[in-house]
Amino acid sequence: MIRALALSLCLIAPTAQAQNSSLIRLTDRDDLFGYEAVGRLDMQGKGTCTGALIATDLVLTAAHCVTQRGKGTMDPAKVKFRAGYRDGDAIAEAKGTRIAVHERYDPDAPSTVYNALYDMALLQLDTPIHVGLADPFVVADPTLNSRDISIVSYGRGRNEALSWQRKCRMRGKFDGLIAFNCDVTFGSSGAPVFEKIGHRVKIVSLVSRGGLDKNGDVLAFGMELPRAVSEMKQQLRSGRGVTEAATTKTERVMPRRLGLPQSDAGSSARFVKP
């Protein structure tokens, strides 16, 4: 069954609408408690995705969010991370200065199982975000026989605030590929998939793509992370396969009270498909 799920990735329509299953809008500052490090990625000229801090200056997201077919990796300076973004305001924000896309991801390749396994990237921010504003998450492997997971993401129709799906299910694992039935749509790409391990939620996967299976049920795909994330961190340290920002101009990270409008926020954003 798991093998069938993995092989079906090539057949899933990435534009299919996932079923709505108990999404909770994280509207107020108190609602965001514990999830401040999840934010919206705004890619100038491309659209929006979801990402999460795994260090004060490192955002984990999907590789296809920050790459373009035939053009390679985007200029990091054109990517902005908005931690805890809600209705035009963010807890903190910063632009990218470097991007490491996993070396085994091919932005020009078709949508395949192999490419989904490595559909991840690290965006290094030009200014670290203080842990007092957004505490980074730990990346971990799913626990043995793990079933219940959760997801926090943006998406089409809910792009102005994070939505939390408190409980969805892992449907199978196969050679590092993970299938789950969480509610994903355009803009959910790169969203963290959480499991509560001990007393803390940890990121055990991220959204690569999704749609419906042959029975019309929600089916999304991600990957196991720890080893691949370590490889991308090594890329950043060595500079191998890393894209540097075309400009060195930085943007200072400022704490913001929710509810204060920002002039560049709006509801007309495009969304990168999962």
Buried (B, 14 or more C-beta within 10 A) or exposed (E): EBEEBBEBBEEBEBEBBBEEBEBEEBBEBEBBEBBBBBBBBBBEEBBBBBBBBBBBBBBBBBBBBBBBEEEEBBBBBBBBBBBBBBBBBBBBBBBBBBBBBBBBBBBEEEBEBBBBBBBBBBBBBBBBBEEEBBBBBEBBBBEEEBEEBBBBBBBBEBBBBBBBBEEBBBBBBBEBBBBBBBBBBBBBBBBBBBBEBEEEBBBBBBBBBBBBBEEEEBBBBBBBBEEBBEBBBEBBEEEEBBBBBEEEEBEEBEEBEBEEEBEEBEEEBBBBBB
